[in-house]
Amino acid sequence: MTQQRSNAAQETVDRVRLALGQSTAPQGRPGSGPAPGGRREFDFTTLPEYEILKIWRAVGDITKIGNPFYRLHDGRAGNTTSIDGRTVANFSSYDYLGLNGPPDIAAAAKDAIDRFGTSVSASRLSAGERQVHRDLEAALARLSGTEDAIAFVSGHGTNVSVIGELLGPEDLIVADAVIHNSIVEGAKLSGAKRILCPHNDLDAMERALRLNRARYRRALIVVEGLYGMDGDVPDLAGLIKLKRRYNAWLMVDEAHATGALGHTGRGIAEEQDVDPTEVEIWMGTLSKTLAAAGGYVAGSRALIELIKYTSPGFVFSVGLSPPVAAAATAAVDVMMREPWRAAALRRNGLALLTKARAHGLDTGLSIGASVVPVIVGNSPQTVMLSERLLERGFNVVPAVFPGVAENQARLRFFVTSEHTPEQIDAVIEAVAEELPKIRSSSSFVSTIAGR
Ligand SMILES: Cc1ncc(COP(=O)(O)O)c(C=O)c1O
């Protein structure tokens, strides 16, 4: 996988060099030779990975395309945001229900600072717990419909640490091919046999389990409740049948589903009317709908107790900062009390999807909830489109190679309950106008992309 990635990266470098009229310089690629003077190995700028960054920067300079990543925002980013002092409509916020701002949520965070300070300084195991931690975990268990829950300081770290610890080399992990990086990293850490199945293909998962299950101790099936790249959903009842048949655990990552699915925003189980206790491991983030930072697992009391005493990312890492825990707890309360927010998000998601499709844009598999991609199929063109949209007053960050396959490069629209019909209409009109222009004019960019 790493070798494949670095070959693909080297090919990209070579293509860019050709397009820039440079030799592909097979003699002594950066980072590959001995160090003159013996110091080169300490210089990170000689690594091939760094060379790629430099070349993309040069391409950006020549084509006058700005870097679409790490844009500096001047304040809170909601359905609008200010970038360089200019207010634009924002489709790159995960604040799906507009909870990063209501005064009662901010007040809960401020009260927690007054009472407990900004940090608990160490792992809860040794530094002890604060009531804000217990309140949050009770709220997350209620939200998830499970016996208990446990909150970590990072969503990514939650997946890495929980999967990495629960599974081992004698186990099997069957996951969807487009599953989030944090799950892939956790699976790698575990050392378990890993099988990635084509996206949302239950038959392929069944085959993988049928052919392999008997040779392994534990088996885990992992899916997302709403896929962050494609905006579609799995068949939860079908997965439950599968895990029962093959005696596997089922884990569902609700990062993009919380707030977006189900009439009160409780996620895929509410959306598809499935008993949540049928899923062994619910995972979610506090960073998106819940307007904070961190991750959580919800499930049986025994699972949570096990994680509390064995998961390195929990045992050996600091407890959640009090204002963060308090903000997430308040966000759960507001979300449950105000179901109009989830309804508004769905209305907006569907409106954006319908409008994009009406313009013949490729929205892939999206059901029109929190995530709607517009697939461009060429990374440089996608970056150019993002740039043109910014010029026209819309912030939409691209997802490009190597984050996705080159022919799947896309703009991802994150829809929130706060977007207005005018913002949705205007951004899709702008995409429909700019994309054909970019496609017909970008010969330099096409060379880079190998087209
Ligand atoms: C599906 C999924 N799981 C986990 C994470 C990690 O969550 P966090 O950003 O809160 O660390 C993300 C982040 O985007 C995600 O999309």
The ligand as an SDF file (V2000), in Angstrom:
LIG
                    3D

 16 16  0  0  0  0  0  0  0  0999 V2000
  -16.2210    8.9840    9.4110 C   0  0  0  0  0  0  0  0  0  0  0  0
  -15.2750    9.7120   10.3050 C   0  0  0  0  0  0  0  0  0  0  0  0
  -14.8320    9.1160   11.4160 N   0  0  0  0  0  0  0  0  0  0  0  0
  -13.9780    9.7290   12.2570 C   0  0  0  0  0  0  0  0  0  0  0  0
  -13.5300   11.0080   12.0040 C   0  0  0  0  0  0  0  0  0  0  0  0
  -12.5720   11.6690   12.9410 C   0  0  0  0  0  0  0  0  0  0  0  0
  -13.2370   12.5920   13.7280 O   0  0  0  0  0  0  0  0  0  0  0  0
  -12.5290   13.8990   14.3470 P   0  0  0  0  0  0  0  0  0  0  0  0
  -12.3220   14.8530   13.1900 O   0  0  0  0  0  0  0  0  0  0  0  0
  -13.5380   14.4020   15.3060 O   0  0  0  0  0  0  0  0  0  0  0  0
  -11.2480   13.4820   14.9370 O   0  0  0  0  0  0  0  0  0  0  0  0
  -13.9800   11.6840   10.8780 C   0  0  0  0  0  0  0  0  0  0  0  0
  -13.5130   13.0530   10.5910 C   0  0  0  0  0  0  0  0  0  0  0  0
  -13.7900   13.6780    9.6120 O   0  0  0  0  0  0  0  0  0  0  0  0
  -14.8720   11.0260    9.9840 C   0  0  0  0  0  0  0  0  0  0  0  0
  -15.3230   11.6220    8.8790 O   0  0  0  0  0  0  0  0  0  0  0  0
  1  2  1  0
  2  3  1  0
  2 15  2  0
  3  4  2  0
  4  5  1  0
  5  6  1  0
  5 12  2  0
  6  7  1  0
  7  8  1  0
  8  9  2  0
  8 10  1  0
  8 11  1  0
 12 13  1  0
 12 15  1  0
 13 14  2  0
 15 16  1  0
M  END
$$$$
